[in-house]
């Protein structure tokens, strides 16, 4: 009973305190010190011993704010001011906000509050040194909630020194509770302006102006994929990243195998990072943007070790908040690196408020039905499509010109733009990455946005009709005109569970996270060709023999693509490994069958530098492709790069669900030669659980299936090639295209024989060709033959599940 009384007394003392130190508060104290400060205290108390660095400091309390308001009789004046507030009228909102802020700023702090802040700051100076630099951050009692972030609504002041400057910054933070954007945001989310109080955090400054900083999410911001941490980084103070003033680096880390001790950086994208925000000499909020030298722009802002350290902290923070709340809680975290000590710090952490609130039972997808000229591209935000007339706007003071349903085109946004952002059909900015202000608000409001376009304000004109598509992967595209599109919704509940494994064909790594929400048993066909053609773009032998390239133009382009690499072949390995890893991570731990490269010689020749290394063939479809390349002395060094990439994915990233598959393997002897090449480069069948599959797409694969089963762990029927070779026709020839039909009896007999042989030899067999996606009756036939799996195109997955269930006699 005494203990309970002491606890009540302690809580009463906290509630009546003007300031509290971060280590005195936790996540349960949001009503006392707001979401931001409560979270900082929670991490300092609970996560410091787990290695998470958080700068210390103290906070003014909600009680202090209310004491200030009540002592000066400000609430009555504010209520009178807001009596005819109309947040939909930009001019009315602007006028009321300005008067409210002026009212607070021109009302002096009570003596007791000034003294409490001064004493707190003096204690920080005693600990860290005279005139220590601090960050002064607003923390409202209705912010950083699981369903409303309130991010950026109030002000932050950096690099503040001296008592009077700290008190002045706190005063400005109090007034910022009534910024136009904060008033509008509270109104939109149903919060009473007078039930919200403001706390101010005074935190030891991290000198990231001398190093780097950024934002990270413990969930993929576009798709809601839970197993990836997204980290953005730029040089200098973090405001540039948050406000979208620069295009930052982006890194993706796969959380499950990171926790197992692997190094799964599954994607790295270099941002332009043209400017860095640094501390200038002077007092309150003296900052300046300086241009980053070109050679630094072309370097990543973080090392791999730093990326992994931040990702581990992200996992620790996410796990802690999920445990505290009793529900999975993805997090939005700000980090900073101190350029003096080289230490990394977490400076903010709040619950993510968009993807975590979405229904997991409904899958909504957008599809363009027509395409036109692409006017602008950039990073896509929100997997949706919007359209309307362009409103080019570079001055936030002119937002009253914006009309509902227009497409907002601007350089970048900050919270002052929010009153009109909710009225836009889409948003396009020159600057910013996926964690910038425009991206965060667009997601919250369900509006498609393209950020970091670079030149949208130069190309697009007010009144121009455009369609903004963020539904085609990570590259967002602005098309000319109002194009037709459709929206599909699929209810994922009560889907039948079939005996036959339903897998998916995936080529584009950028679509993998979004596709992972579809109900499937893994990936039956991941094509390397898409990654090589669209992300690498260079013939592997052109990288190996870069100094001997005869095409000077190709050499110059390759030099530009590989500017970060002294060892040019490593570029191929890195890009290929990241592409494969992203697909493997999306479906982990389900199997992901990766077909090794299957370009024809004419397709390889079209890659940068490729013509020097490729033969002229009359019929490339039946020529030097697949397995026959891998052990040939003219190509084996290039195949080695593919092996190195897959070994990295499996051994260094821990994605052992990757199963390599050999295409167009004409004879069992070829298979043995290829397996020997793979083993030479660390991919030995049976080691570290490695299985190797082979495509069954040539009549010899069927006729000699027993022998192929001795060499490989599984077979995958390629119905396209098997049909053309069974019927003796070129599927690229329009003259005989009418004869191409997988349902032909000869093809079906081949399929039947292959399945029977695999079953007899205890090997897995599936199909990754087009046939079951196109023809329901072919899917029925495969079920009757007892095939283990079907790998389907994503757009036909759902309908085929029901077809297979019906064929198996399962009632949905």
N, C-alpha and C positions, 0 to 999 in steps of 0.2 A: 504493500500500500504506500509505503514511503517512497519507493522507487517511482511509482505512478505519479505521485505528487511532484517529485523532482522533475519528471519528464514534462508535466504540465507547466511547471514553473519555468523550465528551460524554454519550452515552446512559446510561452507568453512573453518571455524576455526577447526571443527572436522576433516575434511579431511587433514588438514595440521598439526595436532597434532601428536606428537611422542608417547604419552600415553593418554589413556582415562580411566576413572573409569567406572566400570561395570554399575553404576546407571546413566551414561551418554549415554549409548548405548542401542539399542533394536534390534529386529529381522530384521529391515530394514537396519541395519548397517553391514551386512555380508561382503560387499566389504571393509569395514574399519577395522574390527577386526576379521573376520572369523566367521564360523558358531558356534563354541563352545562358544566363548566369547560373540557374539551377543545374543545367547540364554540365557547365564547367566545373562546378563544385562536385557533382556526382563523379565525373571522371577523375578529378584530383583525389577524391576519397577512395574510390573503388578500383581504379585502373592504373594508378601510378606504380603499384607493386608488380603489375604485369608488364611494365616497360613502356607504357604510353606516356609521353611527355606533354604536359599541359602547363602553360605559363600561369603563375600564381597572381593573385590580386584580391580585390574586395569589391563589394557592390553596395550602392545605395539601395534602400529597400522601397517596396511599394508604400510602406507606412511613411517613409520620408517624402515621397511624392505627394501623397494625400495630405500630409501635414503642411506642405508648402501650399497646396491648392486651398485648403481650408483656412489656414492662417491668414491668407490674403483675400479671402472671400471670392475666389476666382470661379468656382463652379456655377454660381448664379449668373455671372457675366457670360460664361461660355454657353450655358443653356439658352440664354436670351439670344446670343449670337447665332446659334444653330436652330433657332425656332423655325426659320424658313429655308433651311438648307435643302438644296436640290443637287444631289451628286451627279445627276444626268446632265445638268447645265454646267458646262466646264467653267464658264465665267463666274457663276454663282459659287461653285466649289472653290475656285481659285481665290475669290474675295474673302470668303469665310475662313479658309485655311490661313491666309495671310494675317488676318485680324487676330485669329486665335493664337498664332505663334507670337505675334507682336505683344499680345497681352501677357503671355508667360515671360517673354524675354525682358520686358520692361518692369517686371515685378521682382524685387530683390529676394534672394534666398533668406530664410530665417537664419539668425545667428548660429543656432544650434546645429543646423545642417551644414553650414559653411565650416564650422569647427570640426565636425565629424569627418567630412571629406578631407580637410587639411591634415588631421591627425592620421588618417589612413594612408595618405600619400607620404607623410613623413616617415611612417613605419616602413614603407616600401623603399624610400631613400636610404634608411638606416640599413636595410638588408642588401640593396643592390648598388648603392652609391648615390652621392648627392645629385640632385636634379635628374633622377632616373627617368628614362623615357617610358611612357605608357601609352596604351591604346585605350580609348574611352568609347565604349560601345553601348548602345541602347538595348534594353531587354524588357519588352512589354510582357505583362502578365497574361496576355492572350496571344502568345506566339509560340512557334516551334511545337505546336500540337500535332498529333498524328494526322489530323484531317485539315489543317490550315497552317501554313508555314509562317505567314506574315514576313517572309524574307525581304529585307531591304526596305521595309516601310519606314523605319526610323533611321536616325543618322549614326555614323561612326566617325570618330576623329582619331587620327593616328599621329604618333611621334610627338606627343604632348609632354612638355616639361614645365616645371615650376607650379607652385600651389595655385596661383591665381588663374593660370591657363587651364589647369585641371578643373577647377571650380567652374570656369567659364564654359568649358566643353560639356560638363554635366548639365549646366543650365540650358545649353543649346539642345542637348539630347532630350531634356524634359519637353522643350517646345516642339521637338520633332514628332511627338505623339500626335500632333495635328498637322503634319504635312498633308498636302492634297491627296497623295496616293494612299496614306494611312487612313484618312477619313473615308475615302472611296472603298478601300479594301474591307474595312470593318463593316461599312454599310452593306456591301455585297454579301458578306458572310453572316449578317445578323447579329453582330456584336454591338452592345450599347457603348457609346463613346465614353460614358461616365462610369462604367463598371470596370474599365480597363485602366490599370495604373502602369507607371513606367519606373523600371529600375535601371541603374547605370552601372556597368562593369568597368572598373579601372584595372587594367591587366598589364603586366610587364610586357613591354613592346618586344616583338621578335623582329630583328633587323633583316627581314626578307628583302628589303630594297637592295641589299648587298648580295642577295642570292636568288631564291625562287620561291614561289608559292602557288596555291591553286585550290581546287575543289575536288572532292571525290565522293562518289555514291557507291553504296554497297549493293546496288541493283542496276541493271542496264536501264538507262533513263528512257529509252524509246520503246522497248519491248516488254519491260517488266521481268526479264530473265534474272532469276534470283542468284545464280551461281557466279556472277562476274562482278568484280569491283572495277568501276570506271574512275580513272584518275586523270585530271587535267593539270597542266603545269605551264607556267610562263616565268620569265625573269622579273624580279621586282616585287612590289607589294601586290597583294591579292585582289585589290579593287579592280584592276584591269581585267582580270579573268571573270570576276563576278559580274561586272558591268558590261562585259563583251567588247571591251575596247581593243582587245588583241585576239588573234586566233591562236589558241594555246596548243601545246602538244597534248596528245591523248594516248593513254595506255589502258589496256584491259588485262586484268589478272583473274585467273580461274581460282575461285576460293576453295573448293573441296580438296584439290591436290596440293594447294598452297599449305593448307593445314596439315597435310601429311609430310611436309618437308621438301616438296619439289619447288621448282622455279618456273611456274606456269604463266609467263608473260605472253599472252596469246595474241596481242596486237600492240603495235607502236606506230603512231602517226606523228610526223613532224609538223608542228604548227609554225606559222611565219614569225610570230612573236616580235613584231616590228618595234614595239616600244616597251619600256619598263617604267613603272611608277616608282620614284625614289623620294627619299626625304630631303627636302631643301633646308638650308640654314634659316632658322626663324621660329616663330611661335606656332600658334594653333593652326593645324591643318595646312601647313606649308608643304605642299607636294608638287612635284613636277614630273612630266613625262619626258623621258629622253630616248632618242633613237638607239636601238640595239645595233652594234656593228654587224655587218652582213655575215661575217664568219661565225659569230655567236648565234645568229638566227638559225644557221644551218646545223646547230648542235642541239641535241636533246637537253632539256633543262634538268633532267634527273638521270642518274646512273641506274642501272638495273638493280643494284643493291638497294638504292633509295626507293625505287618503285615498289620492290617487294616488302621493304620495311613498312611503308605506308599502307600497303594492302593488308599486311598482318595486323596492323593497328585497326584498320577498318573492320576486319573480322572480329577482333576482340571487342570493339565498341558495339558492333551490331549484335553479337552474342549476348553482351551484358544487357543492353536495352531490351532485347527480346525476352531475356529471363526476367527482368524487372517487371515488364508489362504483361508477361504471360502469353504473349502472342508475337509472331514473327514481325520484327520491326526493322525494315531497311532504313539506312541512315544517309543523311546529307551532311558532309563533313568538310570543314575548311582547314587547310594545313599551311604551314609556313616553315621555311628553312632559314636559320639565322646565319648570315654571311660572316659574322665575327667568330662564332663558336663552331659553325658547321653542324649544329644540332638541328634535328627535325622536331616540330611541335604540332600538336593539334590545337587550334585556336577556337573552334566552334564545332558543335555536333547537334543535329536536330533530326527528328524523324522525317523521312521522305514522305511527301504528301500526295503524290499523283498515282504512280503505278500501284502502290500498296493499297489504294482505295478502290481499285478497279475490280469488277466482278471477274472471277476466274472461270465462270461457267459459260460465259458468252464470248465467242470469238468473232470479232468484227473485222472485216477486211474491205479495202477499197481497191477498185480496179478501173484503170482508164480503158475506155472502149475505143478511143482513137488517140492518135498522137500527131503533133505538128512540130514546127521548128522550136528547138530548145534555145531560149533566150539567155537564161542565167542558170548556173548550178551552184550548189553549196552543200553544207551539212544538213541533212533532213532531221526535223524534229516532229515527232508525232506521226504515226503511220496512217495518215489521212490525206485527203485531197480537198483543196479549197479553190475558189475562183471568184472573180469579180473585176471591177475596174481598179487600176492602180491609183494610189494616192501617194505621190512622192513628197516626203516631208522631212526636212532636215532641222527644223527649229521647233522645239517642244512648246514654245510660246504660241504657236499657231495651230495647236491641236483642235481648237474649236472648228477648224475647217473640215475635219474628218467626218465622213458620212458612214453610217452603219452599213456593213457588208462590203466595204472597200478593202483592197489589199494594201496594207501598210508597208511602204518601202522607205527605209531610212538607213543611216550609217550604223547606228547601234541604239539600244534603248537602255533606260534606267528607270527606277520606280516612278519618276515623274510622268512617264508615258502611259502608265497603267489605266488611267481613266478612259482612254480610247482603245487600248489594246483589246479589251473584251468585246468591242464592237466590230473588230476586223474579221474578215473571212479567212485571212492568212496574213503572215508577217514575213518580210524578207529584209535581212540586214547585210551590210557589207562585212561587218566584223563579228567576232564572237565564236565560241565553241559550244559544245553540247551542254555545258554547265553554266552558260552566261545567263544574264537576266532575261533576255528575250526568250531563250529556250525554256527556262523554268516557268515563266508566266504563260507562255503558249501551251505548255503541257497542262498546267493547272486549269486553263480555260478550254482545253480540248481543241485548240486551233493549230492547224499545220503551220510550221515555220521553217524557213531556210535561213541558216545563219552562216556567217563567214563566206559570203558569196564573192566578196572582193570588189565587185563593180556594178552591183545592181542599180545603184543610184545614177550611174552614168548611162545605163542601157535602157532602163524602164522609164516610161513617161506617164505623168498623170492623165487619167482617162483611158489608158490602154487596157484592153481586155486580156486577161491572162488566166491560166490554170496552173495552180501550184500543187505539184505532186510530191508528197513525201511517202509514197506507198511503193517505191521501187528500189528499196535498199537504202543504204546510208547516204547516197548522193541524191539530194533533192533537186528537182528540175522545174523550171518555170517555162511553160509552153505558151506559145502565142494563141490567143483566142480562148473561147469558153468551150472546152471539150467535154463530150459526154462521158460520164463515169457511173459506176454502180457500187453500191454498198451491200455487202453480204454479211448476214449474221447467222452464226451456227451455235445452237445450244449443245454444249459438250456433255450434258448429263445423260445418263442411261444409255450410253453407247454399248452395243453388243461386244462381247469379248470373244474373239474368234480363235480357233485352234491354229489356223494359219497365221504366221507372224505377218503383220502389216508394217512395212518399212517405207522409207521415202527416198526419192532421188533428190540430191542437193548438189548444186554446182557453185552457187554464189555464197561465199562465207558471210557476206554482209546480211544475208537473209536468214541465216541459220538460227539466231536467237529467236526471231519472230516465229519461224517454223516450228521451233521446239515445243510450242504450246499445243500443236496439233497432236492428237492421240495416235502414237505409232510406237513401234518396237525398235526403233533405231534407223540408221541410214543404210540402205542396201546398195547405194551407188553414190559416192562423192567423187566428182570428176576433177582431176588436176588441171585439165585443159583450161577451165574458166579462170583459175587462179593464175596460171602461167600467162594466158593471153591478156587478161585485164589488170592484173596487179604487178606481175613481173615484166611482161612485155618484151623480154629479151631472150634470144636463143641461148640456151645454157653454154654451148660451145663458144659463142661470141664473148661470154664472160671469161671463160677459161683461157681463151686466146685473144684477149682484149688488145694486147699490144701489136698483134699481127693482123688486125682487121684491115681489109682493103677499102671498105666503104667508109670514107671519112665523115660523111653526114651521119651515118648510123653510129659511128664511134663517138661523135660529139653528143648525140642524144643519150647514148648509154652512159657516157661520163656524167651527164647531168642527173640521170636517174640514180646513179650509184655514187653520188658525191660524198656520202658518208662512209664509203667503203674503200680502203686501200686494197683489200683482198676482194676483187670483183665477184668471184664465184660465191662468196659468203652472202652477197645480196640475194642470190637465187635461193640459197638455203634458208635464210631468215624469212623471206617473204612467203616461201612455200610452207615452211613450218608454221608460220602464223595463220595462214589461210586454212590449213588442215586442222590446226589446233582449235580454231574457232568453231569449226563444224563439229569436231570431236567433243569439245566442251559443251556445246549446245545440247547434245543428246547423252552425255555421260550419265551413268556408266553403261548405257545401252550400246550395242555394237555399232561401229561406224566403218563400213567397208569402203576403203579408199582405192580406187582404180589408179594404177600408175599411168603415166602419160600415154595417151593414145592418139596423138596428132599423126596425120599423114604427112608425107614429105612436103607436099605443096603448102600445107598449113604451117609447118615448122619454118618454111622459107619466108613466110610473111612476118615472122617475128623479127625484131630489130637484129640486124647482123646475120640473119638466118640463111640468106641465099648463098653465102660463101661455103656453107657446110652441108647443103642439101642437094641430092641428085635430081635430075629431071626424069620423072617417071611417066610413062604413058597412062598407067592406071594406078594412081597412088592408093586407092581403096584396097587394092590387093597386093601392095608392094611393101616397102620397108617401114613397117609400123609395129607397134606393140613389142612383144617379147624378142623379136628378131633384132631389134635395136640394142637391147639392154646389154647383151654380152658381146656385141660387135666392137672390135677395137676402134672403129670410127666413131662410136657413140658411148662406149661404156663409161668414160669419164663424166659425161653428162648425167648418165643414169646414177652414178655414184652420188651426185648432188641430191637427187630425189631420195636416195637411201639415207643420206645424212640428215635430211629434213625430217623424215619419218622417225628415225632413231631419236632425234631431239624431242619430238612430240611425245613419244612413248617413254623414253628413259629420263629426260630432264624435266619434262612437264608432268609426267605421271599419267598421261592419257593412254593407258594400255588398252582401252576399248577400240583403238584403231587396228583394223585388219587390212593389210595391203592385199591387193588383188591384181593379178597379171592378165593383161588383155592380149587377145589375138596370139595365143600360144599354139603354134601349129602342131607340135609333136611333144611327147613326153620328154624326149631328150632336150628340147629347147627349154622345157620347164626346169629340168635339172641344172642346166647352165645358168639360168636366171637365178635360181635359188642359191647357187654357188656364189654368184656376184653379190647378191644381197648379204649373204653370210660374211663375205669379205669386208663389207662395210658396216658390220655390227647388227644386221637384221637376220639372225639365225633362227630358223623355224624351231619352235619349242622352247627357246630361251625367253625368260621373262614373260611366259605365256603367249608368245607370238604364234599366231596362226597366219597362214598365207592361203588365199583363195585363188582360183583361176576362172577366167571367163569361159563359158561354154557357148561358143558362137560360131564355131567352124564344124562342119560334119566330122572331121577327124576327132574333135573333142568328144563327140557322141559315140563314134565307133570305137574309140580307144578309151572310153570313160573309165574302165577298170584300172587302166595304167595311170591315167591322170589322178585317180583317187589315191593311188599309192604315193604320189608326190605332193599332193595338196590337201588341205583340211576341209575345203568346201568348193562348190561350184556355183556359178551364177549365170543363168541363161541370158544371153544377149539376143533377144528375139529379132532385133533389126538385122544384124549381120547374119544370124542363122537363117533367116528367111531369104536374104539375097543369095547366100551361097547354096542353100538347098534348092532354090529355084533357078540358079545360074543367071542372075540379072544384077545390074548395077543400080542400086537404089537412088543414085544421083542422076540417073538418066530419065528424062521426061518421056522418052520414046517407049519405055517398058514399065513406067510407073504404075499403069493400070493392072499389071500382073502381081504387084507387090502386095501380099496379103498374108499376115501371120496365121490366119485361120485355114490356110491351105492344108490339105490332108498330109502332104509330105512333111511340112513343118511340124505339124502336131505329132506325127509319128516320131520325129527326131526328139521333140520335147519329152514325149512319153518314154522313149528309150533312155534318155539322160536321167530322168527322175528315177526310173527303175534301177539303173546302175548305181546311182548315188546311194539309194536306200540299201541296196545289197551290200555295199561296201562301208556302210555306217558313216557316210559323209553328209554334211548339210548341203542342201541345194535350194536355191531361190531363183527368182527371175527379176532382172532389173531393166528389161526392155519395155517398149512402149505398149505392147499388146494389151495387157490387162487394164491399163489406164484408158485405152480407147474402146475396147470391146468387152462388154459384160459377159458374153458367152465364152470368151477365152478365159476369163477369170473363173467361171464355172468349171471349165475343162481342167484348169490347173488344180482346183480343189479336188476334183474327182481323182486326179492322178496322185494326190497326196504330197504336193509340193510343200516345202517347209515355210517358205516366205515369198511374199510379193513386194517388190519395191516400186512405188508408184510416184507419179508426178504430184506435187502438193495440191494442185487444183482438182485432182480426181480422187484424192485420198478418202474423203468422207463418204462419197457415194459408193466407192469400192468396198469399204468396210461393211456396208449393209448388203451389198451383193454377195460378198464372201460369207457373211453370216447366214444369208438365205440359202446359199449353196451347201453350207454345213448343217442346215436344219435348225439354226438358232433363231428363235423368235425375238424380235426387238421390242 
